[in-house]
Amino acid sequence: MWILRRNHPASPLSHGISGIFGSLLDDTADELHIQTMNRINKPGKIQKICVYCGSGPGTDPAYVKAARAFGEILAKKGIGLIYGGGGDGIMGALARATLDHGGEVTGIIPEFLMSREHALRHPNLIVTHDLHERKRRMFELADAFVALPGGVGTLEELVEQLTWVQLGRHRKPVLIANIKKFWEPLCALFDHMRTLEFIRDNLSFSLLVADQVEEILPKLRKAAEAVPEAAETITAADVERL
């Protein structure tokens, strides 16, 4: 088990970083961090997917069924799973299905949620100091992002990624798994925001939608292939202008 603590050299908190993004020690570290944030290992090559999803199962068994099916797909396709580390609900079903079919799973969970979310203990469990560090590590390790059904935490993580796309932080594909139309109200809200011009052309973002889990990986790969190689990284100077 890899545990990051406040005085761990790999922990952002050991460098006095506040929040998700803060000041790094020098320009070189800043540049390397930004390139890590924006990497897709090779153009069109997705090796690890971060999945946001509920720590509970929801009331419809279709949600857990979809999570298990996606975990099996990830394992069979050799795609690593990055997820929130919990052992319950949709999170637990997804991770166990991936592991049961021989897949690679990296769980990332803050210390204070270890007991509350019944962390699924396995060799690739990363325990972070707080939620900010958790989200940062998930982002750095992933080539794409998928949101399965979930609650406020899932919504917050999804919207944060879309915000970073809006602000030019990254071009990694973001997709919602619209199982049994779960995300339809959110899609309607985004349409409403566009109509009222709170989402304008210069603040637009690409959000992929898959109604079936079998559609997820093909859509992510297609989107990754469409990202120009020059757009895969941004420089420290670019971030300074945001």
C-alpha positions in Angstrom: 0.0 0.0 0.0 1.3 3.4 -0.9 0.4 6.0 1.7 1.0 9.7 1.1 1.2 11.7 4.3 1.9 15.4 4.9 5.6 15.0 5.1 5.9 12.5 2.2 8.1 13.9 -0.6 5.5 13.0 -3.2 2.7 14.9 -1.4 1.8 18.3 -2.7 1.2 19.4 0.9 4.9 18.9 1.7 5.6 21.8 -0.7 3.1 24.1 0.9 0.5 23.8 -1.9 -2.9 24.9 -1.0 -5.9 23.4 -2.8 -5.7 21.4 -6.0 -3.3 23.8 -7.9 -0.9 26.2 -6.1 2.6 27.5 -6.4 5.3 25.0 -7.1 8.9 25.4 -5.9 10.3 26.4 -9.3 9.5 26.8 -13.0 10.9 23.3 -13.8 8.6 21.6 -11.4 5.7 23.7 -12.6 6.4 22.7 -16.2 6.8 19.0 -15.4 3.6 19.0 -13.4 1.6 20.7 -16.1 2.8 18.3 -18.7 1.9 15.4 -16.5 -1.6 16.8 -16.1 -2.1 17.0 -19.8 -0.5 13.8 -21.0 -2.2 11.2 -23.2 0.5 8.6 -23.4 0.3 8.5 -27.2 -2.1 10.2 -29.5 -5.3 8.2 -29.4 -3.9 5.8 -26.8 -5.9 5.5 -23.7 -4.2 3.3 -21.0 -6.0 4.4 -17.9 -9.5 5.7 -17.3 -10.7 7.5 -14.2 -14.2 6.6 -13.3 -16.4 8.8 -11.0 -19.4 7.0 -9.5 -21.5 6.6 -6.4 -20.4 5.1 -3.1 -24.0 3.7 -2.9 -25.8 1.4 -5.3 -28.8 3.6 -6.1 -32.3 2.2 -6.3 -32.1 0.7 -9.8 -30.0 -2.5 -10.2 -29.1 -1.4 -13.7 -26.5 1.0 -12.3 -24.5 -1.7 -10.5 -25.0 -4.0 -13.5 -23.5 -1.4 -15.8 -20.6 -0.8 -13.4 -19.8 -4.5 -13.4 -20.0 -4.8 -17.1 -17.7 -1.8 -17.6 -15.2 -3.2 -15.1 -15.1 -6.5 -17.2 -14.6 -4.5 -20.4 -11.7 -2.5 -18.9 -10.0 -5.7 -17.8 -10.5 -7.5 -21.1 -9.2 -4.5 -23.0 -6.2 -4.0 -20.8 -7.3 -0.6 -19.6 -6.4 0.4 -16.1 -9.1 1.7 -13.7 -8.5 4.7 -11.6 -11.3 5.2 -9.1 -12.1 6.6 -5.6 -11.0 3.6 -3.6 -14.3 2.7 -1.9 -15.6 -0.9 -1.5 -19.3 -0.1 -1.4 -22.0 0.7 -4.0 -21.2 1.3 -7.6 -17.5 2.0 -6.8 -17.1 -1.3 -5.2 -18.9 -3.2 -7.9 -16.8 -1.6 -10.6 -13.5 -2.2 -8.9 -14.3 -5.8 -8.0 -15.5 -6.6 -11.5 -12.2 -5.2 -12.9 -10.1 -7.2 -10.5 -12.2 -10.4 -10.9 -11.4 -10.4 -14.6 -7.7 -9.8 -14.2 -7.7 -6.1 -14.7 -5.5 -3.4 -13.1 -7.2 -1.2 -10.4 -5.8 1.9 -8.7 -7.9 3.1 -5.8 -7.3 6.6 -4.4 -8.9 7.6 -1.2 -8.3 10.1 1.6 -7.5 8.8 5.1 -10.7 10.1 6.6 -12.8 8.1 4.2 -11.0 4.7 4.7 -13.6 3.4 7.2 -16.6 5.4 6.1 -16.4 4.1 2.5 -15.0 0.7 3.4 -11.9 1.1 1.3 -11.2 -1.9 -1.0 -7.8 -3.0 0.1 -5.5 -4.2 -2.7 -1.9 -3.6 -3.7 -2.6 -0.4 -5.7 -4.5 1.5 -3.0 -3.2 5.0 -2.6 -4.2 6.8 0.6 -4.0 10.6 0.4 -4.1 13.3 3.1 -7.3 15.0 1.8 -9.8 15.2 -1.1 -7.8 17.8 -3.0 -4.8 15.5 -3.2 -7.0 12.6 -4.1 -8.5 14.4 -7.1 -5.1 15.6 -8.2 -3.7 12.1 -8.2 -6.7 10.7 -10.0 -6.3 13.4 -12.7 -2.6 12.9 -13.1 -2.9 9.2 -13.6 -5.8 9.2 -16.0 -6.0 9.5 -19.8 -9.8 10.0 -19.8 -12.7 10.4 -17.5 -16.1 8.6 -17.2 -19.0 9.5 -14.9 -21.3 6.6 -14.0 -24.4 7.3 -11.9 -23.7 8.8 -8.5 -24.4 11.6 -6.1 -23.1 15.1 -5.3 -19.5 14.0 -5.1 -19.7 12.3 -8.6 -21.3 15.5 -10.0 -18.7 17.7 -8.5 -15.8 15.7 -9.9 -17.4 15.6 -13.3 -18.1 19.3 -13.4 -14.6 20.1 -12.2 -13.2 18.3 -15.2 -15.5 20.1 -17.6 -14.4 23.4 -16.0 -10.8 22.6 -16.5 -11.5 21.8 -20.2 -13.3 25.2 -20.4 -10.2 27.0 -19.0 -7.8 25.2 -21.2 -6.2 23.0 -18.5 -6.5 19.8 -20.5 -8.0 18.1 -23.5 -8.5 14.6 -22.1 -11.9 13.1 -23.1 -14.7 13.4 -20.6 -17.8 11.1 -20.9 -21.0 10.5 -19.0 -22.4 7.0 -19.0 -26.1 7.9 -19.3 -27.4 4.6 -17.9 -31.2 4.5 -18.2 -31.1 8.3 -18.9 -29.6 9.1 -15.4 -27.7 12.2 -16.7 -30.6 13.6 -18.8 -31.4 16.3 -16.2 -27.8 17.5 -16.3 -27.7 17.5 -20.1 -30.9 19.6 -20.0 -29.3 22.0 -17.5 -26.3 22.4 -19.8 -28.6 23.2 -22.7 -30.4 25.8 -20.6 -27.0 27.4 -19.7 -26.1 27.6 -23.4 -29.5 29.1 -24.3 -28.9 31.8 -21.7 -25.3 32.2 -22.9 -23.7 31.3 -19.6 -21.9 28.7 -21.6 -20.6 30.7 -24.6 -18.6 29.7 -27.6 -15.3 30.7 -25.9 -16.3 28.7 -22.8 -17.6 25.6 -24.6 -16.6 22.1 -23.8 -17.0 18.7 -25.3 -19.0 16.2 -23.2 -19.3 12.7 -24.6 -22.5 10.7 -23.9 -22.8 6.9 -24.0 -26.2 5.3 -23.3 -24.6 1.8 -23.1 -21.3 0.7 -21.4 -20.2 -1.0 -24.7 -20.1 2.5 -26.3 -17.8 4.1 -23.7 -14.4 2.9 -24.8 -14.9 3.4 -28.6 -16.1 7.0 -28.0 -13.2 7.8 -25.7 -10.7 6.4 -28.2 -12.2 8.3 -31.1 -12.2 11.6 -29.0 -8.5 11.0 -28.0 -7.5 10.5 -31.6 -9.0 13.8 -32.5 -6.9 15.8 -30.1 -4.0 17.4 -31.9 -0.6 16.3 -30.6 0.3 20.0 -30.0 -2.8 20.3 -27.7 -1.8 17.5 -25.4 0.3 19.7 -23.2 0.2 23.3 -22.1 3.1 25.3 -20.7 3.5 27.1 -17.4 3.1 30.4 -19.3 -0.2 29.2 -20.7 -1.5 28.5 -17.2 -0.3 31.9 -16.0 -2.6 33.6 -18.6 -5.7 31.7 -17.4 
